[in-house]
Structures are given as structure tokens and as C-alpha cells.
Amino acid sequence: MNPHWNAHLNKTLSRRDLLQVSSAGFGSLALAGLLGAEEKRGPLDPRAPHFPAKAKRVIFLFMHGGPSQVDTFDYKPLLKRDHGKPLPFARPKVVSSETFNLLQSPWSFKQYGQSGAWVSSLFPEIAKCVDDLCIVKSMYGSNSRHGGALLELHTGSDTFVRPSMGSWITYGLGTENSSMPGFLTICPTQSHGGANNFGSAFLPAPYAGTAIGSVGIAAKDARIPFISNKETPREIQRHEIDYSQILNRKQLEMTGPDRALEGRIESFELAFRMQAEAPDLQDLSNESEATKKMYGLDNPLTEDFGRQCLMARRFSEKGVRFVQVSHTYKWDQHEHLKRDHEQNAAEVDKPIAALLHDLKTRGLLKDTLVLWGGEFGRTPTAQGSDGRDHNPEAFTMWMAGGGVKPGLSYGSTDDYGYYAVENKVHFHDLHATILHLLGLDHLKLTYKYAGRNFRLTDVHGEVVKGILA
């Protein structure tokens, strides 16, 4: 008699138990074969897109707080003409705070490049790159509060905990580098949704974003946590992990599928592999002095964000699928608009231009989608004497590379920049378009949870075909 029978005489057999003990042990062989197949294909292994892709990876430059569209890329000459006058049409029914008369931009605008795109004097370096940019001026969202708006931008839902955009993309495509996570977020926010903005929610744990530092930690001090173990030799670590994995897999054999345990198994293996590659990727000492200067690492004003942008290029170059760089939490100017927007722009302008130039020079921009923007825009009306309130009704985001039309200004707002009016693009449309550029059909990239299929765009979203190259 098969000795396994004795252990199961007094309990109901599961299908897994039956496989193990039936047919003279051939069930166990089948089970081992299935487990072996699972071992050969990890959750982060590269997967083919649904159709040929224009982009292979994404770098998201997140301006937390909400940059003002009418002070950056959406030139409104009537705002200057009618400064101090009442808004000549109705405000939205739901507003964040009370605002008053129209407030002109403190900055001048000029047209740049062959495309003739309008850019304010806030961004003199990015202005030199406008012929590489696809500027979407007709973005809009559904929530006027930071928490809901951040979640909507990052996850597609402003009310529920859902997988983040980076998690969906990594779930759909895996990673190009088996020794690195598919999704890294550098110095992410800890407020307004916090880790939910880069978490995997009900998707398996390997698809969650791995944080490098957090807001309040200087980029030069930000590290992937627990990545080095100097006390234990690497070969001993390998033996320890192998033994723990044997125990974990035996547990899986007894319990059946267990996403938490399976995620833990994968995380141990990935962490071991990362020890050999991640520290070198975070070490910028082998970059040339010219490159460091281009990113602004020689200037205290630009050093921090420049370091993040340079790390983003290095991670993307080595096959990380989705990298987020956050300028947190600085763009929320309810007052001191001129002082603070000027400071913010000075911190990011040169590093962002350097990133675009560096990617282009290295031949990476053509298949790397760079996305810039915040969770909403600002009102053209004044809050106090020199501030602007939240405005989800209209704002600007831009993209570069990765299959979007360069030198394009898409969509428009009303004469004062309060409402998106032409070729409106909701966050759901943005998400559908990003997935499309990566070769993923947003209707087909689904995950079954709680009895139904979920997707990044939920039941919404249209690909914005007008910006596709």
C-alpha cells in the first residue's frame, strides 16, 4: 500500500492529495511536472504584448501637487488682458476652495522649435526640447482633492484601492531584466494615498512598485532597502534561500495555490539576484563628469531631482519596465504662486531636459515613453492675491518618445484655461493610450478578482489616436 494512504485515511482527500497518492505515484510525478513548469516561468519573466509595440518601457516624471497649466504650457493671452476681471462663465459645481477674479500669469510665453509650441519662461531648458514633446493640453480628471486625484492618476480609481499603472504594465509585460524589479519608484510620496499609488492591490505581490527612498530622503541617500548583506557570504545565502524555498514549496504542495506564499518565494529569489546588480545601478560614480553636470548634479538647486532623473535613465537602460520619479509635494500653490512655481521649475527644468537629451543620444527615446504631469491643474482665477486653487477640469501633461507624435500640441481649453473643450483626454484615456503604446489592449489586460475581471481603465477609456505617431 502506498504509505501516503495512512496519513489520509481519516480525512477527506483534496484533489492535490488524490494526485499525490493515486496511480502508483504517477500523480506525484504529474504534480512535480506542473510545479517544475511554474518554476521555469516566473511572474516577472518577459511576456509578449498583444500586438507590436512602439514603447518598451515608461519613465513617469510626477509633479506632485498640480502644476498650473496656464503658467507652463497653455498660453492664454486673454488672461493677461482680463486680469482682475470676474470669470465670464460659471465655475464647476464642485470646487476645492473659493476663488475670485482672473489672475494673469507672472511669466512670459514664447513659441519654440519648428513646432512653434508655447512654453513659459519657467522652463527655458525643456523649451529647447519641444520638438520632441507631445503636449496634451486637454487633460481632465474627476476629483478636485489630492488624495482622490493621485489615486485616479496612478490607479484609475479615485475611490477604491486598485493596482497602480506601473503594476498593470509589469503584470502585462514582465521585466526585461530578471535581476531587477519590473517597477521602481524613486522617492515616492507617503501622503495622498501613499503606497496605494504604487502598490499592486489584488495583483500578485511581484508586480508592486519597489520604493527607493521616500519623500524627505535626499536622492543621494535613497537606496533599495535591505539590498546588501555583508555579514553572510553569497554562497551561504544561496544555500539558505535554497533550503527555505524547499520548505516553501512543500507548503505549497500541501495547501495548494497561495498567492502570498508564491510572492514570497519570488521575492526571495529576486532579492538575491538584485544584490549583484542593484547597488551598481544606483552608484553614479562611473558616470562622466559631463553627464553629471548635464543633469545638474553640480548645483544644489538641481542636484536632487537630477540624481533621480539620472537613476531613471540607468534603470530604464538596464531593462526596468516602469520607473517613476516624483517631485514631491511641491506644486500646490494656493499662495506664493510666483515664488514657489519658480523654485519648483528651477529644480526640475534642467534635469528633465538632460534626461530627454540623454535618452535620445543613446537611442533609447524611440522606445521609452516619458510622461510628465501632476494630478490636476490650477484655476485661472485667484485664490487670495497670488495663488491658484485645484482644477481637475483642465490641465496639461506631455509625453515624449515611445510612439507619440513629436512636436504636437493636442487638444485645447477655453479662452482662460478653466475647462478642457477640444479633444478632451480623461485619465482613463491616458491609461488606455499608454497601454496601447506598449502593445497592450486595455480591454484585454484583465485580472479576475472577487468574481469579475478588472482592468486599469475599469469600464472606461479610449485610445487617443490623434497623438500616435
N, C-alpha and C positions, 0 to 999 in steps of 0.2 A: 504494500500500500504506500502510496506517496506520503511521505512524512508530513507534508503540508496539511493533509486532511485533518490530523489530530488537532491542530490549532484552530480549525474552523468548524469542528463538529457541533459546537454549542452556540453558533451564531449564524445569522443569515449571510450568505455569500454575496459580496458585491460582484459586479461584472469584472473588475480588476482581479479580485480574489479567484474568481472562476477561471479566468485566463491563466493565472499562475498555476493552478492545481490540476487543470483538466488536460486530457490528451497526452498523458505521459510526459508532461512538462513542456510540450510544444507551445503551449500558451505563453509560458515564460519567455521562450525564445522570441515569439512574436512581439511580446511586450518590450523585451530588450531591444528588438529591432526598431520599434516605434520610438523608444527613448533615444536610441542612437541617432535616428533621423532628426529628432528635435535638437540633439546636441550639435549636429552639424550645421543647423541653421539657427543662428542667434537672432534675437529681436532687432538688433541694430545692423544686421547684415544688409548690404545694398539690395534694393528691390527695383525692378524695372518700373518706370512710370506708365501711366495708362496710354500715353501717346508721346511722340517725340517732343522733348522739352527744349525750351530756349535757355532756361536757367538751371543751374545745378545746386545753387546754394543761395542763402539770403543773409545780408547784414542789415539789421534794423537799428537805425540811429534814432532813439526815442527821446524826445524833448518833453520831459515830464512837467506838466503844469498848464500847457496850452499856449504856444506862441501865437502872437497876433498876426493874422493873415494880412490885414490892411497896413501893417508896418514892416512886412517882409517881402512877399511875392505878389500880392494882389493890389496893384496900384489903383487908387481911387481919387482922381483929381477933384471930383465934386465934394469929397470930404474936406479938402482944403478950402474950397470956395465957400462951403456952407458951414464952416467951423463955428460952433456956438449956437447954431440954429436947432430947433426941435427936429427929431426924426420925422420925415414927412409921411410915414406909414406906420401901421400897427406893429408893436413888438410881439414876440411869441407869447402864447398864453402862459407858458411856464418859463420863468426866468430864475436865475440863481440869486441875483440881488437887484436892487433898484439902480437904474442908470438914468442919465439926464440928457443933455443936448449932445450933438455931434462933436467929436474930438478929432482934429486933424492929426496926421502922423507927424511926429517930430523929425522924421528923416526924409531925405530927398530920394527920389526914384530916378533910375536911368534904364535905358534899354541896352542890352549887351548881346554880343555874339551875332552870328548870322541869323539866328532865330529871332533876334530883337526882343527877347524876354525881358520883362520889367523886374528889376531887383532893387531893393532899397539899399541905402548906404550902410546898413547894418552888416551886410555880407559882401564885402569887396572881393574876397578870395573865391567864395562859391560863385559869385557873379561871373568869374572868368571861366567857369565850367558849364554855363547854361546850355551850351550846345550839346552837352551830354545828358541834360536833365529832361525828364518828362514831368512837367509841373501840373498837378491836378488841383485846380482852384475851386472845385465844386464839391468838395467832401462835405458830408454831414453825418451826424450821429443821432442817437435817441435819448441821450441823458446829459443833463446840464451839471451834474455833480462829478467830482473827480473819481470817486470810487467806482460808480457805475460806468462812467465813460472809459476808465482804464480797462475794466473787465471787458467791456464791449469791444474795444480796440484789440485787446490781446486774445480774447476767447470767443468773441461773437455773441456773448450773452452779458447783459448788464444786471441780471437778477439772480442767476444760478451759477454754481461752481461748475465750470466746464473745462475741458482740456485747452491748453493755450495753442496759439497758432504754431509756435515752434514745435510743440509736441505732436500736433497733427501732421506737420510736414515730415518730421522724423519717423513717425509711425508709417507714413505712406512711402517713404523712400529709403529709410535706414540711414546709415552714415557711410561716407567714403573712406573713413579711417577707423579701423577696428580697435585702435589703441586710444581713441578719444570718444567722448560722448557725442551724440548727434546734435545736441542743443546746449550751447553755453550762453550764459547771461552775465555780463560784466558789470559789477557794482549796481545790482538791481535795487529798485525801491523796496522798502519794507512797509510802506503805507498804501492806502487806497487799493486794497485788495492784496497787497503783499505778495506772498509766494503763489497765490492763485493766478497771478499774471504770468507765471512761467511754470506752473505745475501741470501734471498730466491728468489730474482728476481721475476719471474711471478708466482711462487708458493705462496699460501696464506701466509700472514704475520706470523702466529704462527710457521711456520717452519724455520724462520730465526734464526741465532745464537744470543744468548744473550751474550753481552760482559761483562766481569768482568774486569774493569780497561782497560788499553791500554798500548802500548809501552811508556816507560818513567815514568810510575807509578810503584812504588815498589809493589811487590805482597802483602806485609803486609798491604798496604793501598788500594788495589784494592777491590772494592765492587760492587755488583749488584746495579745500580743506583736507587734511589728513592724507596728502598725496605722497608723502615720503615716510619711510621707516628706516632710520639709520641704525637702530639697535639690532634689528634682525637681518642677517644676510639674505639676499634674494632667493637663494636656493632653498633655504629653510622656510621662507614664506611660501614658496611654491609647494613644498611638502605639506605645510599646514593647510593651505587652501585646498589641495587635492583631497586631503583627509576629510575636511569639513564638507566638501562637495559630495563625497561618497555618502556621508551621513544625511545630507540634504536630499540626495536623490533616493535614498532608501525611504526617507519620509514621504517623498512624492509617490513612490510606489504603493505605499500603504494608504495614503489619503486621497490620491487622485489629483487632478489639476488644482493648483493652488497658486494664484497669481502673485500673492505676496512672497511666497517662498521662491517661486521661479524668478521673480525680480531680484530677490536677494542673491540667488545663485549667480545671475548675470552680473550683478553689481560687484560681487567679489572678483570675478574674472576681469571685468573692465577696470576696476581699481588697480589690480595687479599690473595689467598692461599699461595703464596710464603712468605708472611710476617711471617707466622708461622714456616716455615721450613728453608728457605734460610739462615737467619742470623746464625742459629746454625750450619749449614753445613760449613759455612765459618769460624767459630770460632774453632781454632785448640787447644784451651786451655785444652780440655778434652782428647787430645792425650797424651800418656805416654811420659815421657822424653826419654825413649829408642827409641821410634818411631821417635820422633823429631830429635834425634841425628843420627839415621839411614839415614834420609833424608838430613842431613847436615844443619839443622836449627841452629846449634850451631856455625857455621862457616860463617863469612861474605861472603866468596867466593861462597858458595853453598846455602846460606840461601834463596835467592830469587827464584831460579829455584826449589829448594827443596820444598819450600812452595807451588809452583804451582803444582808440582807432587803430593804432599800430598792432596791438594784440589781435584785434578783429581781423586784420589782413592776414596775420600769421596763422591764426586758427583756420580761416577760410581756405588759405593756400594749402593747408595740410588736410583738408577734407572734412572739416566740421560743417554740418549741413546748415545750421541756423545759429547765427551769432547776434546777440542783442547788446548794444552799447547804450547806456542810459545817462542822460544829463539830468540828474535828479536832485531835488524837486525845486526847480528854479524859475520856471516860466509863468508863474501865476501872479501877474502884476495887476492886482486890484488898486494899487497905488504905486507911485515912483516908476511909472512906465519907462520914461526915458532913461533914467539911471540904471534900472535893472535889466531891461531888454538889451541895452548897450553892453553891459557887463556880460550877460549870458552869451550874446552873439560873439563877442570878442574871445570868449573861451573856446567856442566850437568852430568858428569860421575857418581858420587856418587848418586845423586837424582834419576837418571834413573834406576840404579841397585837396589836401595831401592824400587822403585815402582814395579819393576818386582818381587822382593822377597816378598814384602808385598801382592801383588795380589795373588801370588802363595800360600803363607802361609794361606791366608783367603779363598782359594778355588775359587777365582774369575778369575784367569788367564785362566782357561779352557774355559770360555765363554766370556772373554773380549779380543778383538783383540787390541793389542798395535802396533802402526805403528810409525816408526822413519824415518826421512829423510828431505831433503830440496827440492828446486825447480829444481835444476840441480847439476852437479858435477863441477870439475875443470879440466883444461888441465894438462897433464903430462909435457908439455913444459912450459918454464919460461916466466913470464911477468915481465920485469925488471930483477933484480938479485935474488929476493926471494918472488915472487908472482906467482899466477896461475890465468888464465882467466876463464870465464864461459865455461862450457862444457855440453850441453844438449845431446850429443851423447852417453854418458855413465856415469852412477853414481850408487851408492849403496843406497838401502833402506832396512830396515829389519822390520820383523813382529814377534810377539810372541803371543802365546795363541790363543784362538778363532778359532781353527780348522786348523791351518797351521802346517806343519811338523817341529817339533823342531830339532835343531842340523843340519839343512840343509843349504848348500851354493848352491844357484841356479843360473845358467847362468854364463857367463864369458865375459870378454873383451879381446881385443888384448894384445900383449905382454907388451904394455906400458900403457894400460888403457885409450886409447883415444876413442875407439868405442866399443859399445856392439856388440858381434859377435855370441854368442851362447845362444839360448833360450831367445831372446830379449823380454823385457816387456815394453810396452808403458804405459803412464798414463791411457789410455782407458782400457788396460788390467788389470791394477792395480785396477781401479774402478770397473770393471766387477767382479773381484775376491773378493773384499771387500763385494760387494753386495751379491755375491753367499754365502760367509761365513755367512752372516746374514740371509740367506734363501730367498733372493730376486733375481729374474731373471732380469738381467739388460735390457733384451729385452721387458719385460712386465711392468717394473716400469716406466710408462709414464704419461705425463700430457699434455692435449690438450691446446694449446695456439697459437693464430694468425693463426688458420686454420690447424695446424698439430700437431701431437704428438711429444713431446720432451722427451728425456731421458738423464741421466747423461753421457752416453757413446755416445750420438748422433747417428751416423751410424757406429760406430767402436766398437772395444773391443772384446776380447776373454778371457774366464776364464782360468787362469794359473793353469791347473790341476796338474802340477808337484809339486806344493807346498802344495797341500791339504792333510791333514792327513787322 
